[in-house]
Amino acid sequence: MTHLTLALCLLSATTLAAPIDEAYAAYARGDRPIALQRYRQLAEQGHALAQFNYAMMLRRGEAGQTQEDWLVWLEKAATGGVMNANYVLGLAYERGDGVPVSQVLATRWFKLAAEQGHTEAQLDLGTQYFLGRGAPKDYTEAARWYEKAAEGGNMGAQYLIASMYEHGDGRPVDIAQALMWYTAAARQGDPAAKLKAEVLARSRP
């Protein structure tokens, strides 16, 4: 599941000399105890990416069992600007995962991740505005974030923005744009988008 995916990255392209890369290498070869130890050391030193990776390892029980303080480290990583941490924190508040459900806080964290270019966060933020959940109902704002996610290749967002162009929700009716986005989603394997694209294509003069 998205919110349990450990987002690891190498900070140096050609060497594993950096401590974060050593932790990555340990994780990649399946040495969870060493990876956990390295990430914790770096997390305690204030390394935001290590804080995120450490939080995710705790959340998944890779320290032997799920640790309650995973959210503490996740919040530190989010405060440190880690895009995925912002998104996962948004999911936690949306779903009540270790924290009380708060759609307002979910929207806040989704927005931070969305502004950093996280396409799933852009999709979820659009939905918050579309439903008026944790934010005022605003189809124009929903369409703006759906379109950003669609431009980033998110299939679900491509279908949703196509529908908004088709029906004039938050965007002027534009069948050409609707057809373009339905087609984009269809090319990624969305069968409903494929049917919609075929119907719109036949209906065009």
ChimeraX attribute file (.defattr): number of C-alpha atoms within 10 A of each C-alpha:
attribute: neighborCount
match mode: 1-to-1
recipient: residues
	/A:1	4
	/A:2	11
	/A:3	15
	/A:4	12
	/A:5	13
	/A:6	16
	/A:7	12
	/A:8	17
	/A:9	13
	/A:10	16
	/A:11	14
	/A:12	11
	/A:13	8
	/A:14	7
	/A:15	10
	/A:16	15
	/A:17	10
	/A:18	12
	/A:19	16
	/A:20	22
	/A:21	20
	/A:22	18
	/A:23	25
	/A:24	25
	/A:25	18
	/A:26	17
	/A:27	19
	/A:28	12
	/A:29	9
	/A:30	11
	/A:31	13
	/A:32	17
	/A:33	14
	/A:34	16
	/A:35	26
	/A:36	23
	/A:37	14
	/A:38	21
	/A:39	27
	/A:40	20
	/A:41	16
	/A:42	19
	/A:43	21
	/A:44	12
	/A:45	11
	/A:46	15
	/A:47	17
	/A:48	23
	/A:49	26
	/A:50	28
	/A:51	29
	/A:52	32
	/A:53	29
	/A:54	27
	/A:55	31
	/A:56	24
	/A:57	25
	/A:58	21
	/A:59	22
	/A:60	16
	/A:61	13
	/A:62	16
	/A:63	16
	/A:64	11
	/A:65	11
	/A:66	15
	/A:67	15
	/A:68	11
	/A:69	12
	/A:70	21
	/A:71	22
	/A:72	13
	/A:73	24
	/A:74	27
	/A:75	20
	/A:76	20
	/A:77	27
	/A:78	25
	/A:79	13
	/A:80	17
	/A:81	16
	/A:82	21
	/A:83	23
	/A:84	28
	/A:85	32
	/A:86	29
	/A:87	28
	/A:88	27
	/A:89	25
	/A:90	30
	/A:91	23
	/A:92	22
	/A:93	22
	/A:94	24
	/A:95	15
	/A:96	14
	/A:97	14
	/A:98	13
	/A:99	12
	/A:100	11
	/A:101	15
	/A:102	17
	/A:103	21
	/A:104	16
	/A:105	18
	/A:106	27
	/A:107	27
	/A:108	20
	/A:109	26
	/A:110	32
	/A:111	23
	/A:112	23
	/A:113	27
	/A:114	26
	/A:115	15
	/A:116	16
	/A:117	15
	/A:118	20
	/A:119	24
	/A:120	22
	/A:121	29
	/A:122	30
	/A:123	27
	/A:124	25
	/A:125	31
	/A:126	31
	/A:127	24
	/A:128	25
	/A:129	21
	/A:130	21
	/A:131	15
	/A:132	15
	/A:133	17
	/A:134	17
	/A:135	18
	/A:136	12
	/A:137	15
	/A:138	17
	/A:139	20
	/A:140	17
	/A:141	19
	/A:142	27
	/A:143	26
	/A:144	18
	/A:145	26
	/A:146	31
	/A:147	25
	/A:148	22
	/A:149	27
	/A:150	25
	/A:151	15
	/A:152	16
	/A:153	15
	/A:154	20
	/A:155	22
	/A:156	19
	/A:157	29
	/A:158	29
	/A:159	27
	/A:160	24
	/A:161	28
	/A:162	33
	/A:163	24
	/A:164	24
	/A:165	21
	/A:166	20
	/A:167	15
	/A:168	15
	/A:169	17
	/A:170	17
	/A:171	19
	/A:172	12
	/A:173	16
	/A:174	15
	/A:175	20
	/A:176	15
	/A:177	16
	/A:178	25
	/A:179	25
	/A:180	16
	/A:181	26
	/A:182	31
	/A:183	23
	/A:184	23
	/A:185	26
	/A:186	21
	/A:187	13
	/A:188	15
	/A:189	12
	/A:190	17
	/A:191	13
	/A:192	13
	/A:193	26
	/A:194	19
	/A:195	14
	/A:196	18
	/A:197	22
	/A:198	15
	/A:199	12
	/A:200	15
	/A:201	15
	/A:202	8
	/A:203	9
	/A:204	9
	/A:205	4
